Amino acid sequence: MSPLTQGIADLLAPLRNDPDASAILCDIDGTLAPIVADPADAFVPAETQRALRALAGRFALVACVSGRRAADARKRVGVEELTYAGNHGLELLEPGATEVAVDPAIGAGADAVRAFVRGLDAGSLRGSGFRLEDKGPIQALHWRGVADPDLAEERALEIAAAARGAGLEPRLGRRVLELRPTAEIDKGTTVRGLLDRSGASMALFAGDDRTDLDAFDALRSMLEEGVLRVGLRIGVSSEEAPPGLESASDAVVSGPEELRVVLEALAAAPRRSPAGRG
């Protein structure tokens, strides 16, 4: 694991120096937690949990913005002090809360997604090796670990085209196709909403996949609008990194372990005063 480079340390300095005005937001799978063959086996390492818990006591907002359901995201991360935006923002779980808030934009769209998936040829799905994950308002087709990933991706693109024709929002990720009920909410709109609510004027988002580029775009737009004075985008690289991740990033780390070094450096910021934002 590489030490924190001087370049990244310099980028982090404004947030470390003013944690009351700063927000830390991260994707989970491939960012905080290593990618594993079965998503049900993914968990954030204990060292990263400690860093996140320390951050929650220092910064205006610490949140995980994930494609997982909000409750599952909290389970995988293991830190109740954080805010969890699940299903890319269709669900929100506040620190310590027991009830998940669901965005009304879902409407009847979740039923439409389920109906579309039920209409797919089950034999073709099995033959391509897809594994269906029911995430409530979102249905996901995974093909990590299949014998022929290229064939599975080709079939996923066909399904995505059909879903788009049915009025749904298909989105590709790392060996996964998500079928969403609406295009109105993604990680970009979610990050913007969380930052607006927190009052933070500086923010960092770390991510590794296509859907995280929406969050990167949101930070860039908020900088251009003058809403943020610092919007730091940390790309987490891998062999499956999407095109454009590196060019959209202000800095790139080699994986979740190197991102943990970044989080630990941020966690060294002074604790918030009682008058600081919570």
C-alpha positions as protocol buffer text, in pm:
chain_id: "A"
residue {
  index: 1
  type: MET
  ca { x: 0 y: 0 z: 0 }
}
residue {
  index: 2
  type: SER
  ca { x: 143 y: 336 z: -104 }
}
residue {
  index: 3
  type: PRO
  ca { x: 172 y: 626 z: 140 }
}
residue {
  index: 4
  type: LEU
  ca { x: -28 y: 941 z: 81 }
}
residue {
  index: 5
  type: THR
  ca { x: 136 y: 1137 z: -200 }
}
residue {
  index: 6
  type: GLN
  ca { x: 219 y: 1503 z: -155 }
}
residue {
  index: 7
  type: GLY
  ca { x: -13 y: 1589 z: -442 }
}
residue {
  index: 8
  type: ILE
  ca { x: -314 y: 1425 z: -276 }
}
residue {
  index: 9
  type: ALA
  ca { x: -217 y: 1569 z: 63 }
}
residue {
  index: 10
  type: ASP
  ca { x: -223 y: 1917 z: -90 }
}
residue {
  index: 11
  type: LEU
  ca { x: -567 y: 1854 z: -240 }
}
residue {
  index: 12
  type: LEU
  ca { x: -701 y: 1736 z: 97 }
}
residue {
  index: 13
  type: ALA
  ca { x: -559 y: 2030 z: 293 }
}
residue {
  index: 14
  type: PRO
  ca { x: -858 y: 2271 z: 256 }
}
residue {
  index: 15
  type: LEU
  ca { x: -1102 y: 2004 z: 380 }
}
residue {
  index: 16
  type: ARG
  ca { x: -876 y: 1901 z: 669 }
}
residue {
  index: 17
  type: ASN
  ca { x: -832 y: 2262 z: 772 }
}
residue {
  index: 18
  type: ASP
  ca { x: -1206 y: 2333 z: 783 }
}
residue {
  index: 19
  type: PRO
  ca { x: -1399 y: 2011 z: 854 }
}
residue {
  index: 20
  type: ASP
  ca { x: -1706 y: 2204 z: 973 }
}
residue {
  index: 21
  type: ALA
  ca { x: -1754 y: 2326 z: 616 }
}
residue {
  index: 22
  type: SER
  ca { x: -1661 y: 1998 z: 445 }
}
residue {
  index: 23
  type: ALA
  ca { x: -1840 y: 1680 z: 335 }
}
residue {
  index: 24
  type: ILE
  ca { x: -1695 y: 1337 z: 262 }
}
residue {
  index: 25
  type: LEU
  ca { x: -1899 y: 1112 z: 33 }
}
residue {
  index: 26
  type: CYS
  ca { x: -1804 y: 767 z: -98 }
}
residue {
  index: 27
  type: ASP
  ca { x: -1930 y: 482 z: -307 }
}
residue {
  index: 28
  type: ILE
  ca { x: -1902 y: 141 z: -136 }
}
residue {
  index: 29
  type: ASP
  ca { x: -1826 y: -157 z: -363 }
}
residue {
  index: 30
  type: GLY
  ca { x: -1486 y: -120 z: -524 }
}
residue {
  index: 31
  type: THR
  ca { x: -1429 y: 203 z: -330 }
}
residue {
  index: 32
  type: LEU
  ca { x: -1459 y: 136 z: 43 }
}
residue {
  index: 33
  type: ALA
  ca { x: -1498 y: -242 z: 10 }
}
residue {
  index: 34
  type: PRO
  ca { x: -1298 y: -468 z: -222 }
}
residue {
  index: 35
  type: ILE
  ca { x: -1489 y: -622 z: -513 }
}
residue {
  index: 36
  type: VAL
  ca { x: -1571 y: -989 z: -447 }
}
residue {
  index: 37
  type: ALA
  ca { x: -1729 y: -1260 z: -661 }
}
residue {
  index: 38
  type: ASP
  ca { x: -2056 y: -1253 z: -465 }
}
residue {
  index: 39
  type: PRO
  ca { x: -2182 y: -906 z: -357 }
}
residue {
  index: 40
  type: ALA
  ca { x: -2333 y: -1071 z: -48 }
}
residue {
  index: 41
  type: ASP
  ca { x: -1979 y: -1135 z: 76 }
}
residue {
  index: 42
  type: ALA
  ca { x: -1864 y: -772 z: 48 }
}
residue {
  index: 43
  type: PHE
  ca { x: -1780 y: -584 z: 368 }
}
residue {
  index: 44
  type: VAL
  ca { x: -1575 y: -277 z: 453 }
}
residue {
  index: 45
  type: PRO
  ca { x: -1252 y: -371 z: 638 }
}
residue {
  index: 46
  type: ALA
  ca { x: -1226 y: -286 z: 1008 }
}
residue {
  index: 47
  type: GLU
  ca { x: -946 y: -32 z: 948 }
}
residue {
  index: 48
  type: THR
  ca { x: -1165 y: 160 z: 703 }
}
residue {
  index: 49
  type: GLN
  ca { x: -1458 y: 142 z: 945 }
}
residue {
  index: 50
  type: ARG
  ca { x: -1244 y: 311 z: 1209 }
}
residue {
  index: 51
  type: ALA
  ca { x: -1148 y: 588 z: 969 }
}
residue {
  index: 52
  type: LEU
  ca { x: -1511 y: 647 z: 870 }
}
residue {
  index: 53
  type: ARG
  ca { x: -1622 y: 658 z: 1233 }
}
residue {
  index: 54
  type: ALA
  ca { x: -1353 y: 917 z: 1307 }
}
residue {
  index: 55
  type: LEU
  ca { x: -1460 y: 1122 z: 1006 }
}
residue {
  index: 56
  type: ALA
  ca { x: -1822 y: 1124 z: 1126 }
}
residue {
  index: 57
  type: GLY
  ca { x: -1711 y: 1302 z: 1442 }
}
residue {
  index: 58
  type: ARG
  ca { x: -1519 y: 1568 z: 1253 }
}
residue {
  index: 59
  type: PHE
  ca { x: -1693 y: 1664 z: 929 }
}
residue {
  index: 60
  type: ALA
  ca { x: -2020 y: 1837 z: 846 }
}
residue {
  index: 61
  type: LEU
  ca { x: -2139 y: 1534 z: 650 }
}
residue {
  index: 62
  type: VAL
  ca { x: -2006 y: 1184 z: 594 }
}
residue {
  index: 63
  type: ALA
  ca { x: -2219 y: 975 z: 359 }
}
residue {
  index: 64
  type: CYS
  ca { x: -2214 y: 660 z: 151 }
}
residue {
  index: 65
  type: VAL
  ca { x: -2389 y: 689 z: -185 }
}
residue {
  index: 66
  type: SER
  ca { x: -2441 y: 339 z: -318 }
}
residue {
  index: 67
  type: GLY
  ca { x: -2631 y: 129 z: -565 }
}
residue {
  index: 68
  type: ARG
  ca { x: -2712 y: -106 z: -278 }
}
residue {
  index: 69
  type: ARG
  ca { x: -3030 y: -67 z: -77 }
}
residue {
  index: 70
  type: ALA
  ca { x: -2973 y: 177 z: 208 }
}
residue {
  index: 71
  type: ALA
  ca { x: -3010 y: -78 z: 489 }
}
residue {
  index: 72
  type: ASP
  ca { x: -2781 y: -322 z: 309 }
}
residue {
  index: 73
  type: ALA
  ca { x: -2527 y: -43 z: 254 }
}
residue {
  index: 74
  type: ARG
  ca { x: -2519 y: 29 z: 628 }
}
residue {
  index: 75
  type: LYS
  ca { x: -2478 y: -343 z: 699 }
}
residue {
  index: 76
  type: ARG
  ca { x: -2183 y: -373 z: 459 }
}
residue {
  index: 77
  type: VAL
  ca { x: -2010 y: -60 z: 589 }
}
residue {
  index: 78
  type: GLY
  ca { x: -2085 y: -129 z: 955 }
}
residue {
  index: 79
  type: VAL
  ca { x: -2085 y: 234 z: 1076 }
}
residue {
  index: 80
  type: GLU
  ca { x: -2421 y: 365 z: 1198 }
}
residue {
  index: 81
  type: GLU
  ca { x: -2296 y: 723 z: 1236 }
}
residue {
  index: 82
  type: LEU
  ca { x: -2302 y: 782 z: 859 }
}
residue {
  index: 83
  type: THR
  ca { x: -2576 y: 889 z: 620 }
}
residue {
  index: 84
  type: TYR
  ca { x: -2663 y: 620 z: 362 }
}
residue {
  index: 85
  type: ALA
  ca { x: -2816 y: 706 z: 26 }
}
residue {
  index: 86
  type: GLY
  ca { x: -2918 y: 371 z: -121 }
}
residue {
  index: 87
  type: ASN
  ca { x: -3031 y: 272 z: -470 }
}
residue {
  index: 88
  type: HIS
  ca { x: -2834 y: 573 z: -599 }
}
residue {
  index: 89
  type: GLY
  ca { x: -3049 y: 805 z: -388 }
}
residue {
  index: 90
  type: LEU
  ca { x: -3396 y: 654 z: -416 }
}
residue {
  index: 91
  type: GLU
  ca { x: -3358 y: 558 z: -49 }
}
residue {
  index: 92
  type: LEU
  ca { x: -3212 y: 754 z: 243 }
}
residue {
  index: 93
  type: LEU
  ca { x: -3113 y: 623 z: 587 }
}
residue {
  index: 94
  type: GLU
  ca { x: -3008 y: 887 z: 836 }
}
residue {
  index: 95
  type: PRO
  ca { x: -2745 y: 825 z: 1107 }
}
residue {
  index: 96
  type: GLY
  ca { x: -2891 y: 599 z: 1375 }
}
residue {
  index: 97
  type: ALA
  ca { x: -3233 y: 585 z: 1206 }
}
residue {
  index: 98
  type: THR
  ca { x: -3426 y: 260 z: 1182 }
}
residue {
  index: 99
  type: GLU
  ca { x: -3663 y: 363 z: 901 }
}
residue {
  index: 100
  type: VAL
  ca { x: -3558 y: 415 z: 539 }
}
residue {
  index: 101
  type: ALA
  ca { x: -3706 y: 718 z: 362 }
}
residue {
  index: 102
  type: VAL
  ca { x: -3810 y: 636 z: 3 }
}
residue {
  index: 103
  type: ASP
  ca { x: -3816 y: 908 z: -263 }
}
residue {
  index: 104
  type: PRO
  ca { x: -4167 y: 972 z: -399 }
}
residue {
  index: 105
  type: ALA
  ca { x: -4020 y: 996 z: -751 }
}
residue {
  index: 106
  type: ILE
  ca { x: -4035 y: 615 z: -760 }
}
residue {
  index: 107
  type: GLY
  ca { x: -4413 y: 624 z: -794 }
}
residue {
  index: 108
  type: ALA
  ca { x: -4541 y: 315 z: -972 }
}
residue {
  index: 109
  type: GLY
  ca { x: -4210 y: 276 z: -1152 }
}
residue {
  index: 110
  type: ALA
  ca { x: -4091 y: -8 z: -930 }
}
residue {
  index: 111
  type: ASP
  ca { x: -4388 y: -220 z: -1043 }
}
residue {
  index: 112
  type: ALA
  ca { x: -4304 y: -142 z: -1406 }
}
residue {
  index: 113
  type: VAL
  ca { x: -3945 y: -257 z: -1356 }
}
residue {
  index: 114
  type: ARG
  ca { x: -4056 y: -582 z: -1193 }
}
residue {
  index: 115
  type: ALA
  ca { x: -4306 y: -646 z: -1473 }
}
residue {
  index: 116
  type: PHE
  ca { x: -4036 y: -591 z: -1735 }
}
residue {
  index: 117
  type: VAL
  ca { x: -3802 y: -838 z: -1564 }
}
residue {
  index: 118
  type: ARG
  ca { x: -4079 y: -1097 z: -1530 }
}
residue {
  index: 119
  type: GLY
  ca { x: -4129 y: -1066 z: -1906 }
}
residue {
  index: 120
  type: LEU
  ca { x: -3769 y: -1155 z: -1989 }
}
residue {
  index: 121
  type: ASP
  ca { x: -3695 y: -1504 z: -2116 }
}
residue {
  index: 122
  type: ALA
  ca { x: -3585 y: -1695 z: -1806 }
}
residue {
  index: 123
  type: GLY
  ca { x: -3403 y: -1961 z: -2006 }
}
residue {
  index: 124
  type: SER
  ca { x: -3200 y: -1700 z: -2193 }
}
residue {
  index: 125
  type: LEU
  ca { x: -3107 y: -1530 z: -1866 }
}
residue {
  index: 126
  type: ARG
  ca { x: -2991 y: -1857 z: -1714 }
}
residue {
  index: 127
  type: GLY
  ca { x: -2800 y: -1946 z: -2029 }
}
residue {
  index: 128
  type: SER
  ca { x: -2611 y: -1616 z: -2013 }
}
residue {
  index: 129
  type: GLY
  ca { x: -2533 y: -1674 z: -1645 }
}
residue {
  index: 130
  type: PHE
  ca { x: -2722 y: -1374 z: -1509 }
}
residue {
  index: 131
  type: ARG
  ca { x: -2802 y: -1351 z: -1140 }
}
residue {
  index: 132
  type: LEU
  ca { x: -3108 y: -1136 z: -1061 }
}
residue {
  index: 133
  type: GLU
  ca { x: -3096 y: -908 z: -757 }
}
residue {
  index: 134
  type: ASP
  ca { x: -3421 y: -756 z: -635 }
}
residue {
  index: 135
  type: LYS
  ca { x: -3338 y: -417 z: -484 }
}
residue {
  index: 136
  type: GLY
  ca { x: -3694 y: -301 z: -442 }
}
residue {
  index: 137
  type: PRO
  ca { x: -3735 y: -9 z: -684 }
}
residue {
  index: 138
  type: ILE
  ca { x: -3436 y: -130 z: -890 }
}
residue {
  index: 139
  type: GLN
  ca { x: -3376 y: -472 z: -1044 }
}
residue {
  index: 140
  type: ALA
  ca { x: -3017 y: -569 z: -1120 }
}
residue {
  index: 141
  type: LEU
  ca { x: -2873 y: -837 z: -1348 }
}
residue {
  index: 142
  type: HIS
  ca { x: -2522 y: -944 z: -1244 }
}
residue {
  index: 143
  type: TRP
  ca { x: -2279 y: -1148 z: -1451 }
}
residue {
  index: 144
  type: ARG
  ca { x: -1960 y: -1142 z: -1246 }
}
residue {
  index: 145
  type: GLY
  ca { x: -1794 y: -1483 z: -1254 }
}
residue {
  index: 146
  type: VAL
  ca { x: -1983 y: -1619 z: -1558 }
}
residue {
  index: 147
  type: ALA
  ca { x: -1804 y: -1842 z: -1808 }
}
residue {
  index: 148
  type: ASP
  ca { x: -1843 y: -1596 z: -2098 }
}
residue {
  index: 149
  type: PRO
  ca { x: -1860 y: -1237 z: -1970 }
}
residue {
  index: 150
  type: ASP
  ca { x: -1848 y: -1089 z: -2321 }
}
residue {
  index: 151
  type: LEU
  ca { x: -2157 y: -1285 z: -2425 }
}
residue {
  index: 152
  type: ALA
  ca { x: -2333 y: -1182 z: -2104 }
}
residue {
  index: 153
  type: GLU
  ca { x: -2252 y: -815 z: -2163 }
}
residue {
  index: 154
  type: GLU
  ca { x: -2379 y: -839 z: -2520 }
}
residue {
  index: 155
  type: ARG
  ca { x: -2706 y: -982 z: -2391 }
}
residue {
  index: 156
  type: ALA
  ca { x: -2718 y: -711 z: -2120 }
}
residue {
  index: 157
  type: LEU
  ca { x: -2693 y: -441 z: -2387 }
}
residue {
  index: 158
  type: GLU
  ca { x: -2987 y: -598 z: -2571 }
}
residue {
  index: 159
  type: ILE
  ca { x: -3191 y: -601 z: -2249 }
}
residue {
  index: 160
  type: ALA
  ca { x: -3092 y: -240 z: -2181 }
}
residue {
  index: 161
  type: ALA
  ca { x: -3219 y: -132 z: -2523 }
}
residue {
  index: 162
  type: ALA
  ca { x: -3550 y: -311 z: -2465 }
}
residue {
  index: 163
  type: ALA
  ca { x: -3585 y: -156 z: -2119 }
}
residue {
  index: 164
  type: ARG
  ca { x: -3523 y: 191 z: -2259 }
}
residue {
  index: 165
  type: GLY
  ca { x: -3792 y: 127 z: -2517 }
}
residue {
  index: 166
  type: ALA
  ca { x: -4028 y: 35 z: -2234 }
}
residue {
  index: 167
  type: GLY
  ca { x: -3970 y: 370 z: -2065 }
}
residue {
  index: 168
  type: LEU
  ca { x: -3729 y: 245 z: -1799 }
}
residue {
  index: 169
  type: GLU
  ca { x: -3380 y: 372 z: -1718 }
}
residue {
  index: 170
  type: PRO
  ca { x: -3110 y: 106 z: -1779 }
}
residue {
  index: 171
  type: ARG
  ca { x: -2764 y: 175 z: -1639 }
}
residue {
  index: 172
  type: LEU
  ca { x: -2452 y: -39 z: -1680 }
}
residue {
  index: 173
  type: GLY
  ca { x: -2195 y: -84 z: -1405 }
}
residue {
  index: 174
  type: ARG
  ca { x: -1914 y: -327 z: -1326 }
}
residue {
  index: 175
  type: ARG
  ca { x: -2055 y: -659 z: -1456 }
}
residue {
  index: 176
  type: VAL
  ca { x: -2408 y: -544 z: -1375 }
}
residue {
  index: 177
  type: LEU
  ca { x: -2709 y: -395 z: -1553 }
}
residue {
  index: 178
  type: GLU
  ca { x: -2948 y: -198 z: -1336 }
}
residue {
  index: 179
  type: LEU
  ca { x: -3305 y: -135 z: -1445 }
}
residue {
  index: 180
  type: ARG
  ca { x: -3432 y: 178 z: -1274 }
}
residue {
  index: 181
  type: PRO
  ca { x: -3783 y: 327 z: -1258 }
}
residue {
  index: 182
  type: THR
  ca { x: -3672 y: 686 z: -1322 }
}
residue {
  index: 183
  type: ALA
  ca { x: -3390 y: 890 z: -1472 }
}
residue {
  index: 184
  type: GLU
  ca { x: -3465 y: 1183 z: -1240 }
}
residue {
  index: 185
  type: ILE
  ca { x: -3246 y: 1049 z: -957 }
}
residue {
  index: 186
  type: ASP
  ca { x: -2886 y: 933 z: -979 }
}
residue {
  index: 187
  type: LYS
  ca { x: -2572 y: 973 z: -772 }
}
residue {
  index: 188
  type: GLY
  ca { x: -2528 y: 1324 z: -911 }
}
residue {
  index: 189
  type: THR
  ca { x: -2867 y: 1455 z: -804 }
}
residue {
  index: 190
  type: THR
  ca { x: -2827 y: 1273 z: -473 }
}
residue {
  index: 191
  type: VAL
  ca { x: -2488 y: 1427 z: -398 }
}
residue {
  index: 192
  type: ARG
  ca { x: -2619 y: 1772 z: -485 }
}
residue {
  index: 193
  type: GLY
  ca { x: -2916 y: 1724 z: -252 }
}
residue {
  index: 194
  type: LEU
  ca { x: -2704 y: 1598 z: 36 }
}
residue {
  index: 195
  type: LEU
  ca { x: -2458 y: 1885 z: 1 }
}
residue {
  index: 196
  type: ASP
  ca { x: -2733 y: 2148 z: -23 }
}
residue {
  index: 197
  type: ARG
  ca { x: -2888 y: 2011 z: 295 }
}
residue {
  index: 198
  type: SER
  ca { x: -2558 y: 1994 z: 484 }
}
residue {
  index: 199
  type: GLY
  ca { x: -2452 y: 2350 z: 402 }
}
residue {
  index: 200
  type: ALA
  ca { x: -2101 y: 2230 z: 322 }
}
residue {
  index: 201
  type: SER
  ca { x: -1899 y: 2450 z: 90 }
}
residue {
  index: 202
  type: MET
  ca { x: -1629 y: 2189 z: 26 }
}
residue {
  index: 203
  type: ALA
  ca { x: -1675 y: 1825 z: -66 }
}
residue {
  index: 204
  type: LEU
  ca { x: -1494 y: 1508 z: -168 }
}
residue {
  index: 205
  type: PHE
  ca { x: -1650 y: 1218 z: -355 }
}
residue {
  index: 206
  type: ALA
  ca { x: -1467 y: 889 z: -411 }
}
residue {
  index: 207
  type: GLY
  ca { x: -1587 y: 628 z: -658 }
}
residue {
  index: 208
  type: ASP
  ca { x: -1482 y: 362 z: -905 }
}
residue {
  index: 209
  type: ASP
  ca { x: -1768 y: 296 z: -1148 }
}
residue {
  index: 210
  type: ARG
  ca { x: -1979 y: 451 z: -1426 }
}
residue {
  index: 211
  type: THR
  ca { x: -2252 y: 560 z: -1186 }
}
residue {
  index: 212
  type: ASP
  ca { x: -1995 y: 750 z: -979 }
}
residue {
  index: 213
  type: LEU
  ca { x: -1923 y: 972 z: -1278 }
}
residue {
  index: 214
  type: ASP
  ca { x: -2267 y: 1125 z: -1218 }
}
residue {
  index: 215
  type: ALA
  ca { x: -2144 y: 1237 z: -876 }
}
residue {
  index: 216
  type: PHE
  ca { x: -1820 y: 1369 z: -1028 }
}
residue {
  index: 217
  type: ASP
  ca { x: -2025 y: 1571 z: -1277 }
}
residue {
  index: 218
  type: ALA
  ca { x: -2235 y: 1715 z: -995 }
}
residue {
  index: 219
  type: LEU
  ca { x: -1927 y: 1837 z: -808 }
}
residue {
  index: 220
  type: ARG
  ca { x: -1789 y: 1993 z: -1125 }
}
residue {
  index: 221
  type: SER
  ca { x: -2118 y: 2172 z: -1192 }
}
residue {
  index: 222
  type: MET
  ca { x: -2143 y: 2298 z: -834 }
}
residue {
  index: 223
  type: LEU
  ca { x: -1791 y: 2436 z: -860 }
}
residue {
  index: 224
  type: GLU
  ca { x: -1876 y: 2615 z: -1185 }
}
residue {
  index: 225
  type: GLU
  ca { x: -2192 y: 2758 z: -1027 }
}
residue {
  index: 226
  type: GLY
  ca { x: -1998 y: 2883 z: -725 }
}
residue {
  index: 227
  type: VAL
  ca { x: -2201 y: 2664 z: -490 }
}
residue {
  index: 228
  type: LEU
  ca { x: -1880 y: 2486 z: -382 }
}
residue {
  index: 229
  type: ARG
  ca { x: -1537 y: 2635 z: -338 }
}
residue {
  index: 230
  type: VAL
  ca { x: -1371 y: 2292 z: -334 }
}
residue {
  index: 231
  type: GLY
  ca { x: -1507 y: 1982 z: -510 }
}
residue {
  index: 232
  type: LEU
  ca { x: -1252 y: 1701 z: -497 }
}
residue {
  index: 233
  type: ARG
  ca { x: -1307 y: 1390 z: -711 }
}
residue {
  index: 234
  type: ILE
  ca { x: -1109 y: 1079 z: -616 }
}
residue {
  index: 235
  type: GLY
  ca { x: -1112 y: 794 z: -866 }
}
residue {
  index: 236
  type: VAL
  ca { x: -1049 y: 441 z: -740 }
}
residue {
  index: 237
  type: SER
  ca { x: -885 y: 254 z: -1024 }
}
residue {
  index: 238
  type: SER
  ca { x: -914 y: -113 z: -1121 }
}
residue {
  index: 239
  type: GLU
  ca { x: -890 y: -333 z: -1429 }
}
residue {
  index: 240
  type: GLU
  ca { x: -1265 y: -275 z: -1473 }
}
residue {
  index: 241
  type: ALA
  ca { x: -1254 y: 104 z: -1439 }
}
residue {
  index: 242
  type: PRO
  ca { x: -1492 y: 270 z: -1688 }
}
residue {
  index: 243
  type: PRO
  ca { x: -1366 y: 497 z: -1965 }
}
residue {
  index: 244
  type: GLY
  ca { x: -1339 y: 853 z: -1841 }
}
residue {
  index: 245
  type: LEU
  ca { x: -1287 y: 777 z: -1473 }
}
residue {
  index: 246
  type: GLU
  ca { x: -924 y: 886 z: -1465 }
}
residue {
  index: 247
  type: SER
  ca { x: -976 y: 1198 z: -1677 }
}
residue {
  index: 248
  type: ALA
  ca { x: -1274 y: 1302 z: -1460 }
}
residue {
  index: 249
  type: SER
  ca { x: -1075 y: 1261 z: -1137 }
}
residue {
  index: 250
  type: ASP
  ca { x: -862 y: 1517 z: -958 }
}
residue {
  index: 251
  type: ALA
  ca { x: -659 y: 1228 z: -815 }
}
residue {
  index: 252
  type: VAL
  ca { x: -659 y: 851 z: -858 }
}
residue {
  index: 253
  type: VAL
  ca { x: -580 y: 583 z: -600 }
}
residue {
  index: 254
  type: SER
  ca { x: -512 y: 220 z: -684 }
}
residue {
  index: 255
  type: GLY
  ca { x: -788 y: 57 z: -477 }
}
residue {
  index: 256
  type: PRO
  ca { x: -981 y: 57 z: -148 }
}
residue {
  index: 257
  type: GLU
  ca { x: -665 y: 21 z: 62 }
}
residue {
  index: 258
  type: GLU
  ca { x: -513 y: 337 z: -83 }
}
residue {
  index: 259
  type: LEU
  ca { x: -842 y: 518 z: -39 }
}
residue {
  index: 260
  type: ARG
  ca { x: -831 y: 422 z: 328 }
}
residue {
  index: 261
  type: VAL
  ca { x: -501 y: 611 z: 354 }
}
residue {
  index: 262
  type: VAL
  ca { x: -682 y: 918 z: 218 }
}
residue {
  index: 263
  type: LEU
  ca { x: -964 y: 876 z: 471 }
}
residue {
  index: 264
  type: GLU
  ca { x: -719 y: 833 z: 757 }
}
residue {
  index: 265
  type: ALA
  ca { x: -544 y: 1154 z: 657 }
}
residue {
  index: 266
  type: LEU
  ca { x: -877 y: 1336 z: 660 }
}
residue {
  index: 267
  type: ALA
  ca { x: -966 y: 1180 z: 996 }
}
residue {
  index: 268
  type: ALA
  ca { x: -668 y: 1359 z: 1147 }
}
residue {
  index: 269
  type: ALA
  ca { x: -862 y: 1686 z: 1113 }
}
residue {
  index: 270
  type: PRO
  ca { x: -953 y: 1859 z: 1442 }
}
residue {
  index: 271
  type: ARG
  ca { x: -1282 y: 1754 z: 1599 }
}
residue {
  index: 272
  type: ARG
  ca { x: -1578 y: 1980 z: 1538 }
}
residue {
  index: 273
  type: SER
  ca { x: -1661 y: 2235 z: 1805 }
}
residue {
  index: 274
  type: PRO
  ca { x: -2004 y: 2214 z: 1971 }
}
residue {
  index: 275
  type: ALA
  ca { x: -2111 y: 2507 z: 1753 }
}
residue {
  index: 276
  type: GLY
  ca { x: -2005 y: 2326 z: 1433 }
}
residue {
  index: 277
  type: ARG
  ca { x: -2254 y: 2183 z: 1188 }
}
residue {
  index: 278
  type: GLY
  ca { x: -2365 y: 1825 z: 1253 }
}
